[in-house]
């Protein structure tokens, strides 16, 4: 870094910064106010992986994303509540293979992501082999990377194809947050283990007599960081304060999500991506659309909602956060050579991808701002070259925090060791068919959904380049560049 660049940045950092007014728009936050984003200061930036631009090709050429589909995304406790992750992933996968007329014998591997697996069958990737009626000789693997689990499944499949281990991989993910296991206390767990080993009635009575009422209180599930104890919402509320994100801008992002998702649904732009799903127990009705979209949402209505995580000073509400959701997605990957030999015209190709990780006690959901520059560098591209951007919306505050980091010169210098920022995301090219705030967020399935949604829209608009970013618990972030011919 040159002395004049460093001196100028330090002067800017010393300038007084006023608190964020309550009516900053999203465009103002990611434009004029980009440098209010949080940084560690000079000399404290994390190590950011670097790799020179190179073509991502293996023995069979590029990694082709041939096709993809998903179940409807439904709020937990509603339409899909009686279906587990195996049901959901099996439906998406079987439909994907049927749509493409692919012989089951062509599939080399099944890789699926899930955050809360079925306790009875924790290897979802293997269970998909059975549910999709694939040969039992096909290996099935399960991966977990929080909200980026299906992205990890897709890139694991891509790596297998690039190395020549596979030609065809079925990848994706699922989540059934209606069916999260409820834990019992350690005391109850010990007594139950002792009860299972007791042989006589007297021994069993003795074990039961040691149970106390407090032992029987269930332990509720919590989406919290193991290392910090903070829930994801609490951590994002911290980010909103540290990055100076206005409530108005958050509600604007949420409104755009619902508005665009409602328009895409009514105009049929998402219909082809969604598999008609017949829920248990009767299988007598079809669920064909996402049920969390609020077509009548307004910024005025969103502004009236109370903060959830910091009830006195907070800005994050149920309206500008993604809802707890059930659903699954599946993506068909092939080597370029294999796809062409079978006569497929792929939706697109993976040009590059990158992962990043941060201290979860700092900016938990900011890692996409570190992963995206690396993915773009590896693709030999700039943000200005990208035609559409698809960002997972865990919270509107997280979206705005990452967008500010993209556009901030201060962040580029102090956090990334770069002289220039990545660039400003054009809101007209961002999540054009809605995002997770409206469509929902089944943790293990969202990465597949954003991949399919982006490639389908690039095709519809005759565009070629897209960028995906996903934040994840643990301070993790993912970015991927896709291309169409």
C-alpha positions in Angstrom: 0.0 0.0 0.0 1.4 3.4 -1.0 2.0 6.1 1.7 -0.3 8.6 0.0 -3.2 6.0 -0.1 -2.6 5.1 3.5 -2.4 8.7 4.6 -5.6 9.6 2.8 -7.5 6.7 4.2 -6.3 7.4 7.8 -7.5 11.1 7.4 -10.9 9.8 6.3 -11.0 7.5 9.3 -10.3 10.4 11.7 -13.2 12.5 10.3 -16.2 12.6 12.6 -19.0 10.3 11.6 -22.6 11.2 12.6 -25.0 8.5 13.7 -27.0 7.0 10.9 -30.3 9.0 10.4 -33.4 6.9 10.6 -34.4 7.5 6.9 -31.2 6.5 5.0 -32.2 4.6 1.9 -30.6 1.4 0.8 -28.9 3.2 -2.1 -27.5 5.8 0.3 -26.2 3.1 2.7 -24.3 1.2 0.0 -23.2 4.4 -1.8 -22.5 7.6 0.0 -22.3 5.9 3.4 -20.3 2.8 2.4 -17.2 3.9 4.4 -19.2 3.7 7.7 -18.8 0.0 7.4 -16.9 -1.6 10.4 -13.2 -2.5 10.0 -10.5 -3.6 12.4 -8.1 -0.8 11.3 -4.7 -0.9 9.8 -2.6 -4.0 10.4 -5.4 -6.1 11.8 -7.0 -7.5 8.6 -7.4 -11.3 8.3 -5.4 -13.2 5.8 -7.4 -13.3 2.6 -6.7 -16.1 0.2 -5.4 -15.2 -3.2 -5.2 -17.1 -6.4 -4.4 -15.9 -9.9 -7.1 -16.1 -12.5 -7.2 -19.5 -14.2 -9.8 -21.6 -16.1 -11.7 -24.0 -13.9 -11.4 -27.0 -16.2 -10.7 -30.7 -15.6 -10.2 -33.7 -17.8 -13.8 -33.4 -19.0 -13.7 -29.6 -19.4 -15.7 -27.2 -17.3 -18.3 -28.2 -14.7 -21.7 -27.9 -16.2 -24.9 -27.1 -14.2 -27.3 -29.0 -16.4 -30.5 -28.3 -14.6 -32.0 -27.9 -11.2 -35.3 -27.7 -9.3 -36.7 -27.4 -5.8 -39.8 -28.0 -3.7 -41.9 -25.1 -2.7 -40.4 -23.3 0.3 -43.0 -23.2 3.0 -43.0 -21.7 6.5 -42.2 -24.2 9.2 -45.4 -25.6 10.7 -47.4 -25.2 7.5 -47.9 -27.1 4.3 -44.8 -29.3 4.5 -44.7 -29.9 8.3 -45.3 -33.6 8.0 -42.4 -34.2 5.6 -38.8 -34.8 6.7 -35.6 -33.9 5.0 -35.5 -37.3 3.2 -39.0 -36.8 1.8 -38.2 -33.3 0.6 -34.8 -34.1 -1.0 -36.2 -37.3 -2.5 -39.0 -35.4 -4.3 -36.7 -32.7 -5.7 -34.1 -35.3 -6.9 -36.5 -37.7 -8.4 -38.2 -34.9 -10.4 -34.9 -33.5 -11.6 -33.8 -36.9 -13.0 -37.2 -37.5 -14.6 -37.3 -34.0 -16.2 -34.0 -34.6 -17.8 -34.6 -38.2 -18.9 -31.3 -39.2 -17.3 -30.6 -42.9 -16.9 -30.0 -43.7 -13.2 -26.9 -45.6 -14.2 -25.2 -42.4 -15.4 -25.1 -40.9 -11.9 -21.7 -41.3 -10.1 -22.4 -39.7 -6.8 -25.1 -38.1 -4.6 -24.0 -35.2 -2.4 -26.5 -33.3 -0.2 -26.3 -30.7 2.5 -28.4 -30.4 5.6 -28.0 -28.5 8.9 -30.5 -30.5 11.1 -30.4 -34.1 9.8 -32.9 -36.8 10.5 -31.6 -38.6 13.7 -32.9 -41.9 12.3 -31.1 -41.5 8.9 -28.4 -38.8 9.2 -26.7 -39.5 5.8 -29.1 -37.6 3.6 -27.0 -38.0 0.5 -27.3 -41.8 0.8 -31.0 -41.7 1.5 -31.6 -39.7 -1.7 -30.1 -42.6 -3.6 -32.9 -44.8 -2.3 -35.7 -42.3 -2.7 -34.7 -41.3 -6.2 -34.5 -45.0 -7.2 -30.8 -44.8 -8.1 -28.7 -47.9 -8.2 -27.6 -48.8 -4.6 -24.0 -49.0 -5.8 -23.9 -45.1 -6.0 -22.2 -43.6 -3.0 -24.1 -41.0 -1.1 -22.5 -38.3 1.1 -23.8 -35.6 3.4 -22.1 -32.3 4.0 -22.9 -29.5 6.5 -21.8 -25.9 6.2 -24.7 -24.1 7.9 -26.7 -21.9 5.5 -24.1 -22.7 2.7 -24.6 -26.5 3.0 -26.0 -27.0 -0.5 -23.3 -24.7 -1.9 -20.7 -27.0 -0.3 -22.5 -30.0 -1.8 -22.4 -28.4 -5.3 -18.8 -27.4 -5.1 -17.8 -30.8 -3.6 -19.5 -32.3 -6.7 -17.7 -29.9 -8.9 -14.3 -30.9 -7.3 -15.1 -34.5 -8.0 -15.8 -33.8 -11.6 -12.7 -31.6 -12.1 -10.5 -34.3 -10.6 -11.9 -36.9 -13.0 -13.5 -39.0 -10.2 -17.0 -38.4 -11.5 -18.8 -37.4 -14.7 -22.3 -36.9 -13.2 -23.2 -35.7 -9.7 -26.6 -35.2 -8.1 -26.2 -32.4 -5.5 -28.4 -30.3 -3.4 -29.8 -29.9 0.1 -32.9 -30.0 2.3 -34.2 -28.7 5.7 -37.3 -29.6 7.7 -37.4 -27.0 10.4 -40.9 -28.2 11.3 -39.2 -31.4 12.6 -36.2 -30.1 14.6 -35.4 -32.7 17.3 -36.2 -31.6 20.8 -33.4 -32.5 23.3 -33.9 -33.6 26.9 -31.8 -32.5 29.8 -28.5 -34.3 30.7 -30.2 -35.6 33.8 -33.0 -37.1 31.9 -30.6 -38.5 29.3 -28.6 -40.3 32.0 -31.7 -41.7 33.7 -33.0 -43.0 30.4 -29.7 -44.7 29.6 -29.8 -46.3 33.1 -33.4 -47.4 32.5 -32.6 -49.1 29.3 -29.9 -51.2 31.1 -32.1 -52.0 34.2 -33.2 -55.6 34.2 -35.5 -56.1 37.1 -38.7 -54.1 38.0 -37.0 -53.0 41.2 -34.0 -51.6 39.3 -36.3 -49.7 36.9 -38.3 -48.2 39.8 -35.1 -47.1 41.5 -34.0 -45.3 38.3 -37.3 -43.6 37.8 -37.3 -42.5 41.4 -34.2 -40.5 40.8 -35.8 -38.4 38.1 -36.6 -34.9 39.1 -39.3 -32.6 37.6 -36.5 -30.3 36.3 -35.0 -33.2 34.4 -38.1 -33.5 32.3 -38.1 -30.0 31.0 -37.2 -30.2 27.3 -34.2 -28.2 26.0 -35.5 -25.9 23.2 -33.5 -25.7 20.0 -31.6 -22.5 19.4 -29.9 -21.0 16.4 -26.9 -19.9 18.3 -23.1 -19.8 17.9 -21.5 -22.4 20.0 -18.4 -20.3 20.6 -20.1 -17.0 21.4 -23.5 -18.0 22.7 -25.1 -15.3 20.5 -28.0 -16.2 18.2 -27.7 -15.3 14.6 -30.2 -12.5 15.0 -28.4 -11.0 18.0 -25.1 -11.2 16.0 -26.7 -9.5 13.0 -28.2 -6.8 15.3 -24.7 -6.1 16.5 -23.6 -5.8 12.8 -26.4 -3.4 12.0 -25.2 -1.1 14.8 -21.5 -1.4 14.1 -22.1 -0.8 10.3 -24.5 2.0 10.9 -27.4 0.4 9.0 -30.7 2.3 9.1 -34.0 0.7 9.8 -35.4 2.3 6.8 -32.8 0.8 4.5 -33.5 -2.7 6.0 -37.2 -2.4 5.4 -36.6 -1.3 1.9 -34.6 -4.4 1.1 -37.3 -6.5 2.7 -40.0 -4.8 0.7 -38.0 -5.3 -2.6 -37.7 -9.0 -1.7 -41.5 -9.5 -1.3 -42.4 -7.2 -4.2 -40.1 -9.0 -6.6 -40.9 -12.5 -5.4 -44.6 -11.7 -5.7 -44.2 -10.4 -9.3 -42.0 -13.4 -10.3 -44.6 -15.8 -8.9 -47.6 -14.1 -10.5 -45.9 -14.0 -13.8 -44.8 -17.6 -13.7 -41.1 -17.0 -13.6 -40.5 -19.4 -10.7 -43.0 -22.0 -11.6 -40.7 -24.1 -13.7 -38.2 -24.3 -10.9 -40.7 -25.6 -8.4 -41.8 -29.2 -8.1 -45.5 -29.8 -7.3 -45.3 -31.5 -3.8 -48.0 -33.7 -2.3 -47.6 -33.6 1.5 -48.2 -36.4 3.9 -50.3 -37.9 5.3 -52.9 -37.9 2.6 -50.9 -37.0 -0.5 -54.2 -35.5 -1.7 -53.3 -31.9 -2.5 -50.5 -30.3 -4.4 -48.4 -27.5 -3.0 -47.0 -25.6 -6.0 -45.8 -22.2 -4.7 -43.8 -20.7 -1.9 -46.1 -19.6 0.9 -44.1 -16.9 2.7 -44.4 -14.2 0.1 -46.4 -11.2 1.1 -47.7 -9.6 -2.1 -49.4 -6.8 -0.1 -46.3 -5.9 1.8 -45.5 -2.2 2.1 -42.6 -0.3 3.6 -45.1 1.5 5.9 -46.3 -1.8 7.2 -42.8 -3.1 7.7 -41.9 0.1 9.6 -44.5 -0.6 12.2 -43.1 -4.0 13.3 -41.3 -4.1 16.6 -37.6 -5.2 16.9 -37.1 -8.8 17.9 -33.6 -9.2 19.2 -33.0 -5.8 20.8 -36.5 -4.6 21.7 -35.3 -1.2 22.9 -32.6 0.0 20.5 -32.8 -2.7 17.7 -33.7 -2.4 14.0 -34.1 -6.1 13.1 -37.7 -7.3 12.9 -39.5 -10.4 11.8 -40.3 -8.5 8.6 -36.7 -7.8 7.5 -35.4 -11.2 8.4 -35.8 -14.6 6.6 -38.4 -16.9 8.1 -37.9 -20.4 9.4 -38.7 -22.6 6.4 -39.0 -26.2 5.1 -37.9 -27.2 1.6 -35.3 -28.9 -0.6 -33.3 -28.2 -3.8 -31.5 -30.5 -6.3 -28.9 -29.7 -9.0 -27.6 -31.9 -11.7 -23.8 -31.5 -12.4 -21.8 -33.0 -15.2 -18.5 -32.6 -16.9 -18.8 -30.4 -20.0 -17.7 -33.4 -22.2 -20.3 -35.7 -20.6 -23.2 -33.2 -20.9 -22.4 -32.7 -24.6 -22.1 -36.4 -25.3 -25.6 -36.9 -23.7 -27.1 -34.1 -25.7 -27.8 -31.6 -22.9 -27.7 -27.9 -23.2 -26.6 -26.9 -19.7 -28.1 -24.0 -17.8 -24.6 -22.7 -17.2 -21.1 -23.5 -16.0 -19.2 -22.9 -12.7 -16.5 -20.3 -13.5 -15.0 -20.0 -10.0 -15.9 -20.2 -6.3 -14.3 -19.2 -3.0 -14.9 -19.7 0.7 -13.9 -17.3 3.5 -14.1 -17.4 7.3 -14.0 -14.8 10.1 -14.0 -14.6 13.9 -17.7 -15.2 14.7 -17.4 -12.8 17.6 -16.8 -9.8 15.2 -19.0 -9.6 12.1 -20.7 -13.0 12.0 -22.3 -12.7 8.6 -19.8 -10.5 6.7 -17.6 -13.3 5.2 -19.2 -13.0 1.7 -17.4 -9.6 1.4 -14.1 -11.5 1.8 -15.1 -14.5 -0.5 -16.5 -12.5 -3.4 -13.3 -10.6 -4.3 -11.4 -13.9 -4.4 -14.1 -15.6 -6.5 -14.1 -12.7 -9.0 -10.3 -12.7 -9.1 -10.2 -16.4 -9.8 -12.7 -15.8 -12.6 -10.6 -12.9 -14.0 -13.6 -10.6 -13.6 -14.6 -7.4 -11.9 -18.0 -6.8 -10.2 -18.8 -4.4 -13.0 -18.6 -7.3 -15.5 -21.3 -9.2 -13.6 -24.8 -9.0 -15.1 -26.9 -10.3 -12.2 -26.2 -10.8 -8.5 -27.9 -13.3 -6.2 -27.3 -12.8 -2.5 -28.8 -14.9 0.2 -30.9 -12.7 2.5 -30.5 -14.0 6.0 -31.3 -10.5 7.2 -31.6 -7.2 5.4 -29.0 -5.8 7.7 -26.6 -8.6 6.6 -27.2 -7.8 2.9 -26.6 -4.1 3.5 -23.5 -4.7 5.6 -21.9 -6.8 2.8 -23.0 -4.4 0.1 -21.3 -1.5 2.0 -18.2 -3.6 2.3 -18.2 -4.2 -1.4 -18.4 -0.5 -2.1 -16.2 0.8 0.6 -12.6 2.0 -0.2 -11.8 1.9 3.5 -12.9 -1.7 3.7 -10.9 -2.6 0.6 -7.7 -1.1 2.0 -8.0 -2.1 5.7 -9.6 -5.5 5.4 -8.7 -6.8 1.9 -5.3 -5.2 1.3 -6.6 -3.7 -2.0 -6.3 -0.2 -3.2 -9.8 -0.1 -4.7 -13.2 -1.4 -3.6 -15.0 -4.2 -5.3 -17.7 -1.9 -6.4 -21.3 -0.9 -5.8 -24.1 -3.5 -6.3 -26.8 -2.2 -8.7 -30.1 -2.8 -6.8 -31.8 -3.3 -10.2 -29.6 -6.3 -10.9 -29.8 -7.7 -7.3 -32.2 -10.6 -6.4 -34.4 -9.6 -9.2 -37.0 -12.4 -8.4 -36.9 -11.9 -4.7 -34.6 -13.5 -2.0 -34.7 -15.5 1.2 -36.7 -12.8 3.1 -39.7 -13.4 0.9 -39.1 -16.9 -0.5 -37.9 -18.4 2.8 -34.7 -20.0 4.0 -34.5 -23.8 4.5 -30.9 -23.8 5.7 -29.6 -26.8 3.7 -31.6 -26.0 0.5 -31.0 -22.2 0.0 -27.7 -22.6 -1.9 -29.3 -24.8 -4.5 -32.2 -22.4 -4.8 -30.0 -19.3 -5.5 -28.0 -21.2 -8.0 -31.0 -22.4 -10.0 -32.8 -19.0 -9.7 -29.8 -17.0 -11.0 -29.1 -19.3 -13.9 -32.7 -19.4 -15.0 -32.9 -15.6 -14.9 -29.7 -15.2 -16.9 -31.1 -17.5 -19.5 -34.4 -15.6 -19.6 -32.6 -12.3 -20.1 -30.0 -13.7 -22.5 -27.2 -12.6 -20.1 -24.0 -14.5 -19.4 -22.4 -13.8 -16.0 -23.8 -14.1 -12.5 -22.4 -13.8 -8.9 -23.8 -15.8 -5.9 -23.0 -15.0 -2.3 -24.1 -16.8 0.8 -23.4 -16.1 4.5 -23.3 -18.9 7.0 -23.1 -19.4 10.8 -19.6 -19.8 12.2 -18.4 -16.6 10.4 -18.4 -18.4 7.0 -19.0 -17.0 3.6 -19.3 -18.4 0.1 -19.2 -16.8 -3.4 -19.5 -18.4 -6.8 -19.3 -17.0 -10.4 -21.4 -18.8 -13.0 -21.5 -18.2 -16.7 -23.7 -19.0 -19.7 -22.8 -19.3 -23.3 
